[in-house]
Amino acid sequence: MKNKIKARITVPLLVAAITMAIILSTLTLTGCENPAGDTGKTPTIATPIITKQPQDRLYFIGETIEPLEVAGESPDGGIISYQWYSNATASNSGGTAIPGATNAVYMPTISNSAVNNYYYYAVVTNTNDNIQGTKTSSTASRSVRISVASSAEGEQAANVYMTIPNPNLPANRFQYIRGYGGMDVAWENFPPTTQADTELMYNPDKLGYNILRIMIRPENIDPAKTIAELVAKHRPDYYENVKIVNKYGGYVLASPWTPPKEWKSNNSINGVTADGQVGYLLPQYYPQYAQYLREFARNMYDNGAPIYAISIAHEPDDTVSYDGCKWKPEEMRDFFVQQGRFTDGVHGYGGGKEISSVLIMNGESAYTPYINLAALQNQQSKAAIDILGRHYYLNNKRSESLWNDYPDLLQKGELNGINKGRMEVWMTDHYITSGMDTRKDSTWPYVWYFLNDIDMVIRLNNENAFVWWSGKRCYSMIGDGLYGTTDGAILPRGWALSHYARFTIGMTRIQINTDTTRSVMKDGTPITHVGQSDSVLNNIQKELNNVAMRVTAFTSEDGNEISLIMWAPTDSIGSNGYDPGVIEVTLPPGFTANGVMAFKTNGIQADQIFQPYDIKISGDRTKAYITLEKSEIVSVKFSK
């Protein structure tokens, strides 16, 4: 499968059987803890919640400029105040405070007689004098762009013609996008992910990711002791990185590679020992293991770093010589039948708010997600599972999709606009390298391998989240100093994932159609067979070197925003591929583009990495004209 071999970590064993007995006797599932109750701790100031974000605005010369608006709430009964800022770039930091602009509504003082772009954001502050210590907390709204464009033009010539049908029809709606991110690998031979690294990746104003996956190390049956050792030895920011993700409204998933060795059949944290003994969790220790995971979640909460979800196993369908544990599908089913919702009452955090119980994920498959079928077919075990995790190793299993193949088994609620009432499926671990010489993986042509992976997860398999194996690595989103990369510097794959993160998180993927009768690439290539394996646009190939152009559409929950992600790949040596030229996109019925924000990345040109990009809008605001060239990524967001 994959070669994520690590250095071994030697830890002291428990030396007294009596100590083991005492510890095991305390590991009972009482379900009585309530970490959100009275803890004796001094309450801290709450971060304000922005309930209404300002919107991008597009004006043609001569049109009347309208005010921007933001709104916030105090979770702890404090007083909300506002300050507006102007900026030279599309950023919600580093701007200039506008004197007197201290209300929820702000009227920009800009000219409507000349073409220009203006950027604004608001800082919302919560002040509560009843809090001991710091009495204020602030958060910035998203950055918005006000564009003044030249006189509106009618329909223009284009190469590719696409239409977004009514996104409110169930047939045109697919999965909710929970988010994107990477893993903080807690092995000694991986570089530590620092707080600065996490800020770079998870700040919405930077790369904008929102899902962090962390390891649950197995060295002790007391998870608090293991974390303390981990922090002391080589992961000092273990808690702090979680806090940063939570600060920005993200989600943290914790995954165990194996239970502690004391509860396994081979008495080893390895999946298989040198003499061939495969390790699995002994059924008599199911209660202890459930309590172990529960205590891990509670420890994170008690240390100010609550998690959103916890899984029971990393790759239970794989047998490895390092940290691992084999689970049969029926064993996972039985574990949930016996232990139920073992995190009940242990509060978590995700999406910017506290949740009453940490969510539970089934074993995250290495190969096929069908290992979850046994648990999903049993009502007791299914009731205990909130999210399903899967990985993408083995090419012939990559296209196996629970959303596509077993939609009825995923059903766990009423039909609705978000996920259609289905359980979410997260792709939580994958990585691709070019082989022995991984220097290539941090170069621009190899970004398309990565994007093809994202496209398979989001467009073809209808999954809700994409989490790369390691956030910081020479083949990942930011460099680690190896194979020609700079430690902490953004790599091409980091910018590529940022296009998806900053433009589609919290949205729902929707249908987009192509008029094949009049669509021809700029280079003359006809566009036919869309949705089939041989199309040059949105085909269904699973190959990593697929050079077909990709365009995907998304809508916000309230229907007021539509995003497009589009890219025209080459192969891994920068050859082949197609030049789309001008793409005409007809917006859905009733949707008029009163605001637009777009960015472009072309890794060949150093000055065109995630740069603001102007596109043309028709006079009636129902069509957009976007130029996409070969080897480019363009992301666009339209606002009503």
N, C-alpha and C positions, 0 to 999 in steps of 0.2 A: 504494500500500500504506500505509505509515505515514510520518510526517514527523518523523524523529528527526535533523533536520539539525543539524550541529555547526559550530563555528568551525574553520577550517583551521589546522593546525600546520605551520609551515615548518621544515624541518630541513636541515642541511648535507648535500650529496651527497658520495659518495666521490670524491675528486679525482684519484686515480691508478689507471690500469688495472692497474698491477702490484699495487697493494694488493688490488684485486678478485681478481686471479688467485691471490694468496697465500691470501686468505680462502677462496675457493671450493675451493682444493686441499686445505684442511684439513677441509672439510665432508664427511667420509666416514662411512658407517654402520659403524663398527667393532664396536659392540655390546659393547665390553670394559669400559666404565666400571662401577664398582660404588660408588655414593656411600654405600652403607651399610657399606663396608669401613673399613679403617684410614685415618683422615683426619688424625690427629695432633691432633685437637681434644680438649679436656678434656671427658669425659662429664658430662652434667648429670643431676640427680636426676629420676627418672621419676615421672610422675603416677600415683597408684594407680588400679587398675581396680576398679570396683565390680561384683562378680559376683552379688550378690543385693541387690535393692532392698527397702526396707520397703514394706509394703502398707497401703492404706487399710483402715479397719475400721469396721463399723457394728454397734452393739449396741443392743438394745432394753432399756429400763429393767429392771434386775435381773439382766441377763446378766453372766457373769463376764468381766472384762477380761483379755485375753491379751497376752503380750509382743510387742514389735516386734523385728525382726531385720534386720541388714545384714551383708554380708560383702565383703571387699576382698582384692585380691592386689597384690603388688609386682612390677612387670616387671623390676626390676634386683636382686632378691634382698634388698631391704631389709626392715625390720620394719614391720608394719602395726599401727596403733593407732586407737582410735575415741573420739569424743566426741559425745554426743547433745545436741540443743538443743530447747527448746520455743519456740513462736512464737505471735503473736496472729493471724497471717494465713497463707494457703497459700503460703509462700515458704521457700526454703532458704537465706536469708541474713537477717541482722539479728536472729536469735533470741537466746535466753538460754541459755548453757551450763548444763546440769543437773549439779550437784555429784555426783561419784561415778558418773555414767553413762558409763563408759569401756570398756564391753564391747560385743561384737557384738550381744548381746541386751539389751534394755532393757524393764523392766516399768513402764508409765506409772502414776503415782500419781494416778488421777482417780476421780471419783465415778461410780458406775453407777446412781445414784438420781435424777438430774435431767437433763433435756434440755440438751445442750450440744455444742459442737464444740471439738476440741483439735487442734493442729497440731504436728508434730515432724519433725525431720530429723537425720541423722547426718553428721558430718565424718570422712572416712577419711583418715588421714595415713600416708605412706610415709617412713620414716627410714632413710638409708643412710650410715653413717659413712665408707664407702670412697670417697664422692664428694668431689671437691675443690670448694670453694665451698659454696653452699647445700646442706644435707644433708637437707632435708625438703620434701615437696610434699603438698598436701592437695586433696581434692575433696569436694564435698557431695553427699549422696544427694538424691533427689527429696524434696520435701515430701509428707507424708502427713497425712490427716485421720482422726481418730478421732471418730466421731459417736455420741452417745447419744441415741436417739430415743424418742418416746413408745411406749406399748404397741403391739405389732404389730397391724395391721388386716388383714382378709381382702380379698377382691376388692372393688374400688370401682367406682363409675360412671365411665365415660369417654366421650369423644366419638370417639376414634380408637383402633382396636385393631390392634396390630402384633405379629408373632411373628418371632423369630430362629430359623430351623431349625438343625439340626445343622451347625456350622461346619466339621466335619472331613470332610464329604462333598465330593468334588471339585466337584460341581455347584453347591455353595453357596460356593465360594471363588473369588476373583478375583485381583487383582494385589496385590503387596507395595507398601507405601508407603515409598519411599525418603525423601521429604521435600519441603520447601517453602523458598522464599527469594526473593531478588531479586538484581539485578545492581549492581555498582559500575561505573558508566559512566565511562570514563577520557577523556572529551572535555572540552575546556576550558570549554565553555558549560554543563556540568553541575556541580552543586555537589560538592565533595569529600565522600566518605563518611569521616567521622572514626572514630577508634577508639571514641569514645563512642557514635556511631551504631551501629557494629557490635556493641558490647556490648549495646545496647538491643535490637537485632533478634535476636541469636544466643545470648544467654544463655538457657539453658533455663528460668530462673526469671523471665524477662521475657517477650518475645514468643515466644521459643523456636523460631525458624527454624533450619534446619540446612544449607541449600544456598546457597552464594555463587557467582555467576558473575562472572568477571573478564575484562577485555579483554586480548588480546595485541596490542599496538600494532605497526605495520609500518614504522616510520621507518628502521630499519637492518637489515642482514642479520645483525648480531650482536645477539641479543635482550638480552644483558646490558647492552649500551650503551643500548638503547632504554629498558629499565627504569630504569637509572640516571638518564637524562634525565627520565623521567616523574616519578620520585621527587623529583628536584631542582627541577622546574618547578612542578608543580601537583598531584601525588598522593603526598604524603609518607608516607601510611599504606598504600601499596600492599602491602607485605609484612606490615605489622602487622595489617591486617584479616584476611588469610589465617590468620595465627597465632591470632587470636582464635577464628575458626571452628573451626580444628583443636583448639584447647584444649577446646572444648565438644563434641568428637566429631562435628563436621559434615563436609561434603563441599564441595570447591572444584572448579569446572569452569572451565577457561580456554578462551576462544574467540577465534580470529583472524577479523577481518573480511576480511582480504586478506593474501596473501604480500607481502613487500617488492616494490617496483615493478621492481627489477632482473630479476626472474624472470617478469615478466608480458608478455603480448603487446602491451599499450598503453603500457608503461613508465610507469605511473601507479598510485598506490594507489587511485584512484577506480575504481568499477565500470565507468563509461563516461566518456570524456573529452568535452570541449566539442565536439569535431569528430566525435563519434559512435563513437569507437573503443572497442569492448567489450574489457575486460581478462579474460584467463584465464591460468592458470598454464601456462607452456610445458612440455611433457612432458620435455624434456631437463633441467629443473630439479626434477623430482620428488625425486631423492635429496637435493638441497640443502634443499628445503622440509621434507622429513621430518627431516633433521638439525637444521634451524632449530627445529622444534617440540620435538624431543628436547632441544636445548640450553636452550630456555625452561624445560622441566620440570626439568632438572637445576639450572639457576640458582635456581629457586624452592626446591628441596631444599637447595642449598648455603647459602642465606640463611635457613634455618630456617622456611621457609613452603612445605612440600611441598603439591602439589595432588593431587586424587583422579583427575581425568580431564581430557583435552585433546581438543578437536574439531579437525577439519581445515578447517572452513569455517563461517562464519556466513552463512546464507541464500544458498547457492550457486545457487538457482533464481530469484534476483532480480537485476535490473540497476539499479544506483543511481549517482547522480552524486557520491556521497561514497565513503568506504572500502568497497570491495567487490570481489568476484571471481566470475566466472561459471564454474560447473562443470556439465558434462553428467553425467547419472547414470553413463554408461559411463566417463567420465574418473575419477570417484571410485572406481569399481570397479577400473579399471586402476591407479590410484595405490596401492590396497591390495594388489593382486596383486603389483606390483613392489616395494613398500617393506615390506610385511608389518607385523609388530608393531614399529614403529620406536621404541617406548619401552621395550623389553625391557632390564632391568637398571637403569633409572632409577627409583629408589624414590619412591613417593608416600605419601599419607596419607589416610585416610578412615574414618569410623565409630569414631574413637578409637584407631586402630592403624596402624602402618606397613604398606604393601603393597609387594610385590616389584617391581612395575612400574606406572607410571601407566596408567590405563585409557584406551582410545581410543574416541572418538565419531566417527561419520560426519558428513557435512555436515548442519548443522541447518537443515532446510527452512523457508523462509518461508511456504509455502503447503501443498502436499501432502506427506505423508510417503512417498508412493509413489516419490519420487525415490530412495529407498533400495533399491528392488526389484532393480535391476541388481546392486548389491553383495551383496545377500542371496542372490541366485540363483547366485552363484559361490562355491564352497566355499573357495577361497583367500582371496578378499576378506572373506567372512563370518568366517573364522577370525581375521582381524586386528581385527575390530570388537567392542567390549565393550558399548557403549551406543548407542542411537539417539536423536538429538535432533530435535525438530520445533517449529515455531511455529504460530500460529493466525491468520494474516492471510488474508483472503478468506473471507467467510461460507460460500460454497458448498463450501469445502474443510475446514471446521472439524470435520466429522463423520467424515472419512476417518481410520480407526484401524487401525494395523498389528495390534494385539491382536485386534480384532474381525474384520478382513478377511483377514489373512494370518498366522494363528496358527502354521501349519506353518513358515513362513519364519523366524519368531522363535525357533523351537525350537533350543536350543543346549546342551541338557543333559538329564539324566534328569528325568522327571516328579517333582515334589516339591511340598511345601506352600507354598513361596515362589515365586511367579511361574510355577508349573507348568513350570519348566525353560526358560522363555522369556527372551530378552534383554529388558532394561529399555528403556522408551521414556520419555524425559523431555521435557516441554514446557518449553523453556528461555527463551522470550521471547514476551511478549505485553503489550500495554497497551491500555486503552480510555479515551477521554476523551469528554466530553460535547459537544465541538465547540470553537469558538473561545473560549468563556468557560469556562475550566477551573476557575473558582472552584467550580463545582458538584461537581466530582469529589472534593473533600475533605469533602462534606456527607453526612449519614447516608443519605438516600434513594438516593444513587449507590453505596452499598456493595453493593447487590443486583446491579448490573452485574458487579461484581468477583466476587461469590459465584457467580453463574451461570456465569462463566468457570471457576472452580475446579470446580464441579459437572460441567461438561462434560468437563474433563480427567480427573477422578477417577472419577466414576460412569458416565458415558456412553462414554468412550473407553478406560477401563481403563489409563490411563497412570500411571507410577510416581512422577512428580515434577512439581511446579508451581513455575516460577520466573518471577516478574514481571520485566518489562523493566528497571525501575530500582527499587532498594529505597528510594531517597531522591528524592522528587519530589512536586510538589503533587498529582499524581493517583495516588500510590503509598502505601506503608505508613507512612513518616514524612515530615514536611514539609521543604521546602527554603527556606522564607521567601517563596515566590512565591504570588500569587493568594490571599492571605489566610491562608496556612499559616504556622505557626511553625517555624523551623529546628530540626530534631531532635525535634519533638513527634509523638507517635503519632496517626495519622489513623484514621478509621473502618475503612478497608481494612486497616490494620495490625492492628487488633483482630480483624477478621473472619478474617484468615489465621492469627492466633494460635490461634483455636479449633481449626483443623485441625492446626496444628503441635504444640500441646501435648497433643493427645488422640489423634493417629493415626500419628505418625512411628514407623516400625519395625513397623507392624501390617499385617495383610492385610484387604482389604475383603471383606466377606461378605454373603450374601443377607439381606434383611429383607422379610417379607411383610405384606400388609395384608388384614384381613378386611373386604372391601367390603360384605358383607351387613349389617353393623351399624355401620359407620363413617360418621359424619356430622360435618362441622365444627361447631364451637360456634355459628357463625352460620347453621347449617341447610343449608349446601352439601353435597350428597351426594358421596361419594368413590367414583368408578367409573373404569374404564378405566386403572387404574394401569399404568404402563409404556407407555402410548400418548400420542399428542401432545395429546389433549384432557383428560387427567386433571388434577385440581387437586392431586395428590400424585405426586411422582417421575415426572413425565412426561418425554418425550424431546425436547422443544423445544430448539432451539439459540439461541433469541432471547435477547438480553441483558436484555430487559425482561420475562422470563418470571416470573409471579407465583405459580406453583405452589409449594406447600409441599415442602420437601426433607428427607428423613431417610435417613442413610447409616450403616451399621454396619461395625465393624472388630473383629478379634480379634488378640490378641498371639500371638507364635510358640509360646509354651508353652500357650496356651489358658486362661491364668489371668485374663485381662482382656478385657473387651469394652467398646468405646467407641461412642458414638452422637454424630453431629453432626446437628443439626436446626435449621431456620430457616424462618420464614414471611415471605417478602418482600412488599414493595409495589412499585409501579412507581417510576420515577425522580423523580416529584413527590410521593411519599409517599401515593399513593392506591391504591385497589383492593387486591387480595390477599385472604387468608382468615385467619380466626381459628380455629386448630385446637382450642383448649381443652385438655382433659386427654387425654393420650396414654397408653394402657396398652401396655407393652412386655413380652411374655412372653419370658423368657430361654431359651436353648437347653436341651435335655434334659441333666440332670446338672449344670447351672451354677446355683449358689446365690450370691446377692450378699451376701458377708460384708463388703464395703467398697464405698463409693460416694463419688465426688467429682464435683461438677457446677458449671458456671459459666454465667452468663447475661450477654448484652450487649444492651442496648436503647439505641441512640444518641440517642433522643429524650429520655431521662431521664439526666441527667449523672451521677447517683449509681448507675447500673446498667450500667456499662461493665466487663465481665469481672469480675463480682462472684460470690462463692460463692453457690450456689443449693441449697436443700434440696428434695429430691424424696422421695416416699413409696415405701416398699418393703413388699410384702405379708408377712404373718407367716411364710410358708414360704420367703421370700426368692427366689421365682422370678418375680415380677412387679414392675415399676416403674411409677409413675404420675407423669408429667412434664407440667407445665402449660407450654404454649407459646402465646404470644399473637402477634398480627400485629405485624410489624416487630421481631421478636426472634430472637436466635441463642442456642441452648442446646447445650452440650456436656457429655457425661456419661461417666464411666468407672466400670465395675463391676469389682470384684476378688473372686475366689473366696476 
